[in-house]
Amino acid sequence: MRTIARFFSRIVERWLPDAFIFLVLLTVLVAILGMVNGASPREVIDHWGGGFFEILEFTMQATLMLVTGYALANTRPVRRVLRAVARIPRTEVQVIIVTVFIMMVCSWISWAFGLVGGALVAREMGVVHRGKIHYPLVVASAYAGFLVWHAGYGGSIPQLIATPGHFLEKEIGVIGVGQTIFAPQSYIPVLALAIVVPLTLVLMRPKNASERIDLPDHLRFDDEPAGGAADPEPSTGVADKPGAAGSGVAERESVSVRMERSRVFTMLLGALGLLYLISYFAGGEGLNINIVIFSFLVAGLLLIRNTREYLHQVMNGARTAFGIIIQFPFYGAIMGIMSGTGLVAVIADLFVSISSANTLPFWSFLSGGIVNCVVPSGGGQWSVQGPIMMEAAQQLHASPATVAMGVAWGDAWTNMIQPFWAIPILAIAGLSIRHIMGYTAVVLLTSGVVIGLSMLLL
């Protein structure tokens, strides 16, 4: 396994470009395929431009998720918890296993929670165990745990088809989560992956200590938790010179500065947010990305020392979000070409044509994986692939729930070689896609066997 990992790592390090260059090359490839499928250059450009604006809302959501999660993680109480968790494992093997397990649990609850939570745990593992672990492999372990998200509570497809009034209700009705998330085709692969994925990663760890790569220097925190007494007074970039106008009032005597350093204002906003969350969940509502973001925000406000410190952490978090801000809209443009030119339908129809009632879930899994490479959005992918797969399920008398989960598993599976969802994790971890994809490519192979067999046999 170590030899295979080294092989893929060499290929990735030599040939895989920066994530943005990868995006540009993917755009060119999809545009060419769209024209081969019969679309004119003008139509391809129109679909590309139109798609650019389709996920701007999601881009902002992903940015806020990263920034608020970063600010929360750098509060003193959370840093203490993260450090305590990171000190549980004693060896590199234990670090890998604990990181994967935490990421799987967080991702099963909510993909948004998983992306931030897993990345923060991986980073803290790098801080606590620096010099003793291969940091890129630990970050790859965090991303590998993301595999289970679409079979979890926050899975887009199972939650969508369980919602009354969804766009395919006339064809398949409302399919409860008991037939999807809590059915064998979901929980058995999850349990199997909880064994296979950590084992795969453990077998890939470097044999020699000289091969290890440490945590980047700019992420090496002092032992004092963020915001501790040893920290310099944070600056928000806002004028902090109350005496500059000739008032002669020392900064320590300034009312405005004392307000900025007071905990009253963050506690007030945090308390209001907490009351809203209590009301929200008391009404029987579930997790979604907006509530995850809001929860990060509220928790951060309640745990931070003052507004000045919170804004300081938000600014630091915003610096890590540039990859999301610039790249996500371009992936929306690629999705526009894929759906507008009919490429998604072509791929889905190809697999449907060779399927039977028993094999349709498996081919749905493979087709979902291929489509996800260029349409890395579970909900967006289902909107164009779902009608085709559900019609095929009816014609072949296959289980719509199992076929839907096949698409969902495929969507999650090829994330291991798709940089889109790795961007937030890499931003927090301080690495590039080249550092981890050699390892996640191997995870793709081993997890593909587990999921594929599950789709055929369950």
JOGI-V353043 format. One record per run of one state. SS is the DSSP state (H for helix, E for strand, C for the rest). FROM is the first residue (numbers start at 1). LEN is the number of residues. If there is no record, write none. Layout:
<<SS FROM LEN> <SS FROM LEN>>
This chain:
<<C 1 1> <H 2 14> <C 16 3> <H 19 18> <C 37 4> <H 41 12> <C 53 3> <H 56 18> <C 74 2> <H 76 11> <C 87 5> <H 92 18> <C 110 1> <H 111 18> <C 129 6> <H 135 17> <C 152 4> <H 156 6> <C 162 7> <H 169 4> <C 173 4> <H 177 3> <C 180 4> <H 184 19> <C 203 6> <H 209 3> <C 212 5> <H 217 3> <C 220 31> <H 251 3> <C 254 1> <H 255 6> <C 261 3> <H 264 19> <C 283 6> <H 289 15> <C 304 3> <H 307 13> <C 320 2> <H 322 19> <C 341 2> <H 343 10> <C 353 7> <H 360 13> <C 373 5> <H 378 19> <C 397 3> <H 400 18> <C 418 4> <H 422 8> <C 430 3> <H 433 25> <C 458 1>>
